[in-house]
């Protein structure tokens, strides 16, 4: 095995290189070939979540371009790309072609017939652009791979995989209608869960027994024929969607976009959800029965009995209310899971959930014959009810834990939390196996596979939690259970590594220590109730290579989700410096608070996080705060004397940058309101690219052309970047990525 690995290493090498948002790996297929052969050079990229990469043939933005350096072994080459996702982008008024997640470009390399024997290095370079909804980053990358030329081997031809083609330039095709922006990363998974929850709700004790009764209402309506029956069922389904959509809309309206972000850490919300889940769980276990008051259901039932479209609609509303005792936990879980998805996530989650719940009713109205094939509700339904009760009680502990951690009571510790989970899941398993006598299982009823397999699974899961009570790791589950006492105190140790000591909520003290020790500061904006924060601390920071790199920093964690003034101040600090309150959020800064690098969110890729930790600051430029010098569109130096003594907003942008284009209306508004605004384009093509662009996207304020010197002076590795200069010409504020004009105006007013 070792010799095989060594031989492969000598035959071909792969170089890993990474910019901020794409990790590249280059390999040769095959690693060894004879002269005159055709081989494939594979350039595989992992695109950071939430970002997209443009194709080689995109009509707008910066297309990906890959070049192979001249080599004595190479006759010629051609680049190939997989099928990209093509969609209309209203910002360019054109189609664009993008990739997300994973992509692999191919270079079909033809070796010379007289290629010299031995290893031959194939050096390649790439220029490309990545974007997320807030910013764009033009990048350059270079790497190499080595192929072994074997004169004794016959010439061979590598097979090009299906789905690859040579990129062909496309002309911009303006669409007759604009299409919606691509959904944010993670939305597809959220919608799949929401739809799955809706379908799963069909099998709950409050819903399944109602199916025959409900469907007979439509199937037996023969006055208008089968068509009317289907239409009435569709209206009934609409009633279900309307009620749950109203719930999602109300959540958005009450909380607003900022409230949605902070919902998950709100102690009142967590307390309410936990109380609701405990009530639902105990009800399903038979402690009491939850019913909708008759004063609500009776009028709706009477209206529904009148028939017609209104009757079917009201019947759908009545059904939804009556089923809430069982579907409530699904709804609560979805609303809680929507906190990180923006202000529209609760609404679309509820619409999708309701669609999944209503779909079987509509299908049964279309195909009524399947009603006879459905299993009758009976003992199995009672068992589902009891098991759901145990699971919902376990879920309630998650929200109780968040409440406990935010308020820092320290009552529901990791050990107590896991002990409760062990008991609940073990009880579910013992119940299914017949050792725990409860509703739904007769004393002499045999244990079939339908009970044996899930019962054993519950017991195995309960046993697997035991190591976590004594310091063991639980993998991904660590994100949902309280941290161990040492970790929650700010100390976490990796295997074989010394402990990492965090300064908790001591931002200024951390800067002072960094200044004395000559180190950078790693700031961890975190939360007591943040599951992703817990995962990073329990699983990422304890990895030996990560822990070793983190020792080079002064470590400070700032909690933003507490109920005290300190947490509020930390959240305001994060918002003012980084224009986000999402957690976790990591920032490397120097003792003078200059930002070196940032890393938003969770990652399970050690290499990705290690690359962030290994970023080093550029040498400080004494002119970094000086007002930028730039050229006019005709190439002449811009005269900035007229801006002296004014508060000035300088926006660095580019024609290929979608968020930059989205900011133009806001800057036009600021200019109209009397704010001094200057736009500096960073396009390599200069005025030749900018002037045609301005005809389509007018800018009412002065526009100039930037230079590489400005790029170095202001560290413009991503766009847009907006700077605010005070009356003395000193830079006082920096905004990275798309920024609402209201935030920029607030900074201007502060400087006046």
N, C-alpha and C positions, 0 to 999 in steps of 0.2 A: 504493500500500500504506500509506504513512504517513498519507494523508488518511483512509483507511478506519479505521485504528486510532484516529486522533484523533476521528473521528465516533463510533465506538463508545464511546470514553471519555467523550465529552460526553453521549451518550445514556443510558448506564447506568454505574454505578460499583459495584465490589465491595469490601467491607471484610473484611479478614482479622483475626480475633481468636483468641486462644488462651489457654486455661487450661493447667494443667499437663499435661492428658492428652487434650484434644480440640482440634483446630485447625478453626475454622469459616470458611467462605467463603459469602458471600451474593450471589446474582445475581437479576436480574429477567428473565423470559422472557415476551414479547419485551421488548427494551430501550425500545421506543417503542410507544405505543398511543393510540387515540382515546378520547374521553370515553365512558363507559358500557361500556367493554371489561372483560373478565375476564383478568387476568394471573396468572402464577405467580411467587411469591417462593420461590426455592430456597435452603434453608439446609443446605449440605453440610458434613459433619463427617468429619474423619480421626481415628479413635480410636487412641490409642497402643497398640502391641502389648502384649498381656497384660492389657489393660483392657477392660471392657465398659460400655456406656451403656444405661440403662433406657429403655423405650419410653414413649409418652404414655399407654398404657393398662395398664401393668403392675399387677397386683393387689397386689403388695408392693413395698417400697422407695419411693424418691422418683421419681414419674413425671416425664418431661420435659414441660415446659409452655412454650409459645411464645406471646407476646403481641405484637400490632401496635399501636403508639401511634396515637392519633387523628390524622387528617390531613384537610385540606380536600379532598383528592383521592379519599379512600377512603369507599365506602358501607358495605361489610362485608367480612368475611373468614372463612375457616374453615381449620383446620389439618388436614393429611393426613400419614399416615405409611406407610412401606413395611411389609411383613409382617415382624414381629419373630420372633426365635427364642424359643419358649415351652418352658420346662422347669420341673420341680418343684425347689424349693429347700428342703431340709430345715430350714435355719436359720429360714425364715419359716413353715415348714409350709404352703407355698402355692406356686402357680406364679408364675414371674416371666417378664417379656418383655425381651429384651436385644438389642443390636446389637454387633457386633465389626467392626473393620477400617474399613469405610466405611459411611456412612449419609447419606441426604439427606431432610430433611423439606420439605414443601411448604406454602405458604400460598396458598390460592386467594383472590385479592384482587379484589373487585368495585369498579371505579372509578365515581365519581359521573358522572351524565350532564352535570352542569355543572362538572366538574372544571376548574380554571383551567389555561390553556395554560402550557407551559414545564416545567422540571424540577420534579418533586415527590419529596421525600424520604420514604422509607418506613422508619421506625425500628422496630426490633423488639427484644425482650428474651427471654431464655430462662432457665429454671431447670431444672437436671437433676442427676443423680447418676452418677458413674463409680466403678467398683470394680475391684480386682484381687483375687487370693486373699488378700492380706495387709491391704489397707486400702480405705476408701471416701472419696470426696471429693465433698461437695455443692458445686455451682458455680452462679454466675450469670454471664450474658453479655449484652452488648448490642451491636448493630451497626446498620447502615443500608445501604440501596441507593437509587439514584436512577433514576426512570423519567421519560422525556420524554413529556409529554402533547401530542399533536398534534391540534388541533381539526379539521384537514382530513381526518384519517384516519377511516374508518368504524369503528363499534364491532365488536370481534372477541372471540372466546372462545378462550382457550387450552385445549389438550387435556391432560387429566390422564393421565399415563403409566399403563400397566397395572401392577397390583400395589399401588396406593395406595388407602387407604381412610380414612375419618374414624375417629379412635380412639373406641372404645366402652368404657366402664368395665367391667371384669371383676370379678366377685366372686372372692375367694380360694377356690380349689378344693383343699382338702387331698387329697393322693393317698393311696391305700390302701397304697402301698409307696413307700419312698424310692428315688430314682434317683441314679445316680452323679453326682458333680460333673463339670462340663464339663471336658474335657481342657485342659491348659495350652496356651497359644499355642505353635505350633511343633511340637506333637505330631503333627498330621495330616501335615505334610511329612516328619517323621522316619519315621512308619509307612509312608508311601508309598515312601520310599527303601528301607526295610527289606524291604517286600514286593517291590519291583522287584529288589533284590539277590537275593532268593530265586528269582524267575523267571529272572533272568539266569544264575544258577548252573546251571540246566538245560543250558545250552549250553557248559559247561566240559568239558574232555577227560576228567575223572574221572566225570562224571555222565551225559552224553548217551549214550555207548556202553552204559551199564548199563540204559537204559530198556527195550529189547526183552527182555533177559534177565529183568529184574525183573518186567515185566508178564506174561510168559508164565507166571510162577509163579501169578498170580491167574486169568488168562484160561483157563488149562487145567484149573482146578479145577472140574470139572463135577459132583462128587459131591453138592454141595448146590445146584447150579444157579447161575444168574447172580447171584441175590441174595447167596449166600454169597461169591461172587467179589468183589462190591462191598464187603461187610462186611469181608472179609479185607484188601482194599486200604485201607479206612478205618483198620483197626488198624495196618497198615504205616505209613501216614501219621502215625498217633499216635506211633509209635516215633520218627519223625524229629522231631516236635514235642517229645517228651519229652527227647531228648538235648540239643537246642539250648536248650530252656527251662531245663534243668538248668545249662547253661553260664551263662546270664544270671542265674539265681538264685544260683549260686555267686559270680559277680562282685559281686552286691549284698551277699551275706552276708559275704564276705571284706572288702570295702572299707567297707561302711556308708555312710550318707548323706553324711558329711563327706568320706570317701575318694572317693566318686563325683565330688564337686565338684572335688577336687584331682587326680584321676587324670590329666587331660590334661597336667599340668605335672610329674608325677613322673618323674625321670630314669630310674629303674629300669624303669618301665612303658614309657617311650618307647624305651629301649634294647632291651627285650625285643621290642616290636612291630617295631622296625626290623630286628632280627636275624631275626625270624620272616618278615618280608616279603622280606628278601634271600634267605633260604633257599627260600621259595616261588618267587620270581622266577627264581633260578638253576635250580631244579628244572624249571620250565616251559620254560626255554631249553635244557634237555637236559644240564645239567652233572651232574646225578645224579637219582635217583628217590626221592621220599619215600613211604614205605609204612607202614601201621600194622603193628606187630609181629604175626606169626602167632600168638603166644601169646595175643593178645587176640581176633583175628578167628576163629581156628579153633573155639574153644568156642562162640562165638556162632553161627557157621555151622551147626555140628552141631545146636544147639538149634533153630535156625530150620528145619532140614530135617525136623524131627519134625511140622511142620504145626500146624494149630489156631491159635487166637487168640494164644497165647504165641509160637508160631513166627513169625507175621506181625509181632508186636511186636518180637521179637528181630531179625528180618530188617531192620526199619526202623532199629534201632540200628546193626546191622552196616553197612548202606548209608551211614548218616550218618558213621560212623567212616572208612569206605573213601573217602568223597568229600571228606574234610577237607583233603586236600592241595591241592584246587582251590578249595573254598569257604572255606578258612581266611582268605584276605585279605578276603573280604566280611565275614566274622564279625569279624575284627579291626578293620576300619574302622567297623563298626556299634558295637562296644563302645567304641571311642575316641570316636565321635560322641555317645555317650549321656552323656558326662560332665556336660553342663550341664542335663540333663533331670530331675534328681531321682533318688531311690534306686530307683524302680521302672522307670526307663527301660531299663536293660539287659535286664530280664526281658521286658517287652512288646516290645522290639525283636527279641529272639531268637524269641519266639513268632510274631511277624509274619513274620520271615525264614523260619522253618521252614514256616509255612503257605504262603508263596509257593513254596518249594522242593517241598513235598509235593503241592500242588494239581494239577499236571499229571499226576501218577501216579494220583490219584483219578479225574480226568476221563477218562483213558485206560482205566481199569477200567470206567467207566460206558459209554464209547463205544469199545469195542476196535477198531472198524473203522478208526479214524483212525491206528492203529499202522502200517498199510500205506502211509499217505501221508507218513509222516515221512521226511525225508532220511536217507540212510545216513551214518554217520560215515566220514570219509575225509580227503582233502587239506584240505578247508575246516576240519575240526576241528583238524588239526595247525597250521594258520595261526592259528586262534584261540588256541591254546596259546602260540605264540611271541609274539604281540602282547600277550597277557596278561602274559607274563614281563617285557616291557619296561615296561608300565604299572605293574606291581607294584613293580619296582625303583625307578621314579620316585616312587611313594608312599612307599617306605621312606625316601627322602631327607627327606620331611616330618618323620618321627619322629626321624631322626638330627639334623635341624636343631633340633628342640625340645630334644633332649638336649644338643646343643652350646651352645645359648643359655642354658639353665637353669644349666649348669655353667660357662658363660662361658669356654669354651675358645677361641672365635674361629677355629676351624679351617674350618668349613663356612660361609664368608662368602656374601653374596648373589651375588657374581660366580661363585664356584665352584659354588654350588647351581644357578644358572641354566645355567651351562655344562654341568653334568651332565644337566640336563633337556633342553637342546637336543640333546645327543648321543643320549640315549635315545629321544626322540620322533622325531628324524631317522632313527635306525636302524630304528625301527618302520616309518616311511614308506618308506625305501629297501628294506626287506625285502618289503613288500607290492608294491612296483613292480618287484621282481625284480632289483634291483641288489646286494642282500645275500643271499648264498646260505646258506640255513639249511633246517632240516627243514620239509616241507610244500609246497615249491614246486619243481617240476621245471625243469631248465635251459631246456627248449624250450616251457614252458607259457605260452600267451598271457596278457596282462594284460587281464582283463575289468573291467566296471564295479564288480563286487564287490570288486576289489582296487584299482582306480584311484582311486575316490572316497575311501575311507578312507586310502589311502596319501598322496594329495595333501593331505588334511586334516591328517595328522600332520606333514607337511613344513611346511605353512603355519603350524601352531601352533608348531613349533620356531623358525621364522624370526621369528614375532611376539614371542618371548621375548628376542631379541637386544637390543632397546633397553633392556630392564631391566638388562642387564649394564653399561650405560654411563650410569646415572642416570635412565633413563626410567621412567615410571609404567606399571604393568601392570593398573591398575584393581582389580577384585575379587581378582585373583591375588596382589596384594601382601599379602593377609592370610595367605597360605600359604607365602610365601618370606621369608627373612631380610630385615630392614630394611637399608637402605643404612647405611654406617658412620657417617655424620653423624647419621642419625636414631636409630640405636641408641645413640649417645653422648648423646642427649638434645637434639639440635638438629634442627629441621625447618623448612624455609622454604617459604612459599607463593610462587606465581608473582607477581612484582611486589611482594612483601612482604619486609620484613626478617625475619631468622631469629628463630624463637622459641627462647629459651634456657630449658631446664628444669633446675631443681635436682634432681639425682638422689639419692633416698633421704636428703634433708636436711629433714625435716619441721619440726623446731624452728627451724632456721636460716631456713626460709621464713616462719614466723610472726614471727620477729624482724625480718626484712626488711620484711614487710608492715606491721608496727607502725611502723617508721621511715619508710616511704614512704607511709603512709596508704592502703594498698590492701587488697583482699581477696585471699585465697589460693584458687587453683584446684588442688585435689588430684586427681591422676590415679592411682587404684589400678590397677596394670597388671601385666603378666607377660611374661617372656621368651618363653614358649611359647604365648601367647594370640593366636590368629588374629584375633579381633575387635579386640583392642588394636592389632595391627599395621595393620589396615585403617583404623581411626580416625586413627592417626598419619600414615599415608601418604596418605589420601584426604580426610579431613575437616579435619584441622588445617592442611592446606596450601591450603585454599580462601581466597581473599583476604578475604572478609567475616568468616570465622571467625578467621583469623589476626589481623585488625585488632582484633576484640573481645577476643581472648585477651591482647593486649598490655597490657590494663588490669589484669591480675592478676599476682601473683607465682605463677609456675608451679612446681609440684613434682610429680614422679612417684615413687610408692612401689611398688617391685616386691614382690610377695607370693608368687611361686612359686619363688623360689630355694631353695637347700639350706642357706643360712647362717642364723644367728640373726637377722640384720637383717630378712630377708624374713619370718621367723616373727613378729617383733615388729610388722611392718607389717600382717600378716594379722590379728593380735590387735587392733590398733588399729582396723582396718576393722570387725571383728566387734563390738567393744565400742561403737563409735559408730553403726554403721549396721545391725547385726544381719544382715550378709551377708558372705560371702567371695567372692562371684561377681565376676569381672572381665570387661571393664573396668567401673569404677565411678568416677563423677566427683562431686566435692563442692566447693561454694563455701562457705568459712568465713571468719569475720573473725579478726583477730589474737588474740582471746580464745577461739577455737575454738567460737564459736557458729555453728551450721549455718544457712546462708542458703538453700541449695537443693542438691538432689542430682539426678543423672542416671544411672540404671543402664543398662548394656549399650551396644549398638551402634545407631546410627541412620545412615541414608543421606540424611536430610532436613536440609539446611542450616538451613532456617527453624526446625525443631524444636530443633536444638542451639543456634542463635543465641538463641532465646527463653530457653533455660536460662542462657546466658552473660549475658544482659541483665537477669536478676533482681537486684533491689537489696534490701538488708536493710531491714526495718522499723526505725524509730527505736528505740534501746535504751530499755527501760522499767526504771526503777530498781527497780520492784516485781516485775520478772519472776521473781525467785526466791522471792518471798513466797508463803506458803501461800494457796491459792485460797479466796475467800469465795463461798459459794453458798447457794441457798435449799433448804428442805425441800420435800417434795411438796405440803404445804399452803400454800406460799408464804411462810412465815415464814423469817427468816434462820437458817441452820444454826449451831449452837453448836459451835465447833471447839476449845473450851478443853480438853475431855477428851482431845484428841490431843496436847496440849503435852507435850514431852519424849519423844515416841515417834517411831520410824521409821514413816512413813506412806506407803502406796502409793495414789496418786490416779489413777483411770482415767477419762478423758474418752471417752464413748461416745455412741451414738445408736441408736434402735430400728430405723432403716433400714440400719444398717451390719452387713453379714454377718460380717466378721472380729471385730467387737465382740461379736456374739452367740456366736461360737465361743470367745471368751475367758472367758465367764461361768463355766463349770465350773472353770477354773483359778483364778479369783479366789475362788470358793466354797471351793476346797481351801486356798488361802492363808489365808483367813479362819478356816477350821476349824483350821489349824495355828498360829493365834495371831498372824498378821500383821494389822496395822491396815490395812484396805482401805476406800476410799471411792470410790463410783461416781458420777460427775457426768454426767448426761444433757444433751446439747447439742441436743435436739429443739426446733425453733421453737415447736411446739404445747405444750411444757411437760408438766405433769402429766397433762393430758387424753390425751396420747399414751402417756406412760410408765406410768401406773398399770395400764391394761389389759395392757400388754406384760409387766409384772412378774408377772401372774397366770399367764402361759404360760411365762415364763422367770424363775423365782424367783432373786433375789439375796439371799444370806444376810447381806450386809454393808450398811452404811448407803448409801442412794442419795439424791441430791439433783438439783436442776435448775441448770444453768449459765446464763450470760448472755453477751451480746455483749462485755461488758468482759473476761470470761475468755477469750473467743476472741482478742481483741486482745492480752491480757497474755501468753498462752502460745502464740500463733501456731498456732491449731488449724485450719489450712486443710485438714487431712485427719484422718480418724479410723480406728482408735482411736489415742489418745496416752496413754501411761502415764508418770507421773512418780513418782520416789522422793524423799522429803524426809527429811533426817536429824533427829536429836533437837532441833537448834536451829531447825528449820523451814526449812532451806536446801535448795533443789533440788540433788540430786547426780547424778541420772540421768534420762535421757529415752529412752523407747522409742516409736518410731513404727511403726504397723502391728501386725499380729498378733504377739504375743510369747508364747512358752511360759512357763508359770508358773515353771519351773525357773530360767530366766534372771532373772526378777524376784526370785525368792527369793535368788539369788546376790547381787544388788545390795543386797537388804535385809540379808543377813548381813554384807556388807562394811561397811555403815553402822553396824552394832551395835557 
